[in-house]
Amino acid sequence: MTRKKFIAGNWKMNTNRAIALELANAIAKGAVGGVDIGIAPPFVYLDSVRAVIAETPVLLGAQDVYFEKSGAFTGEISVDMLKDVGVKFVLTGHSERRHVFGESAELISKKAHAVYAGGLILVHCIGEKLEERDAGNTFKVVQGQLEELTNQIQDPARLVIAYEPVWAIGTGRNATDAQAQEVHAYIRGAMAKQWNKDFADAVRIQYGGSLKPENAPGLLAQPDVDGGLIGGAALKAESFLSIVSAAQG
Ligand code: PEP
């Protein structure tokens, strides 16, 4: 089964308007075929970044969402609002949402199902903390986070799992090729049990955690690594595009 690699940049709470537009423009100009490419700017720049990447293959993404349709939810953004500004994919379960903002599995699950039900691509992030890995609980943790998703999610083209070991995010310490492949293969096996083998074989599993031009060729060459979710290295067009090139193989 060949899965088209998907390289996505999560800009987090970085850039300003001018930098966001310049970065989006440079990425759109350097985009190459054969790989899906996405960028997730801060909410306030989504609309203007959309204008810059319109008519290019670069997909617009959102870093978060709220599951309710509308109403008295001060500060929140709905799936329909994201669709209105051209968003195509949405992250749920990012480790910063889980561990900095304390989002519960229940909340993350509701957000994930709202994204999917709204017709968008769901990028569901899972990954263990260092103490969980050290205690031998990596598989148990990722399995539990995978179970935040139900069989209501049926289209493998609209589900992406981002395996992001928390100890590798923003630390400069990436998982080794073998560590990433081991967990990715486990995740695919767990998905085959939770859904079925055809579904599991079709879903893309991105690696995230200090992915950069130097380690991208090795990590992206692993058989179950189908792309990357990138934080720091996504903030410079040159490094982001060099990871995109590595994904071309
Ligand atoms: C992320 O936050 O999703 C991430 C992978 O960050 P970084 O690439 O900076 O480790």
Residues whose N, C-alpha, C, O or C-beta is under 5 A from the ligand:
A	BS01	PEP	N10 A168 I169 G170 T171 G208 G209 S210 L211 L229 I230 G231 G232 A233
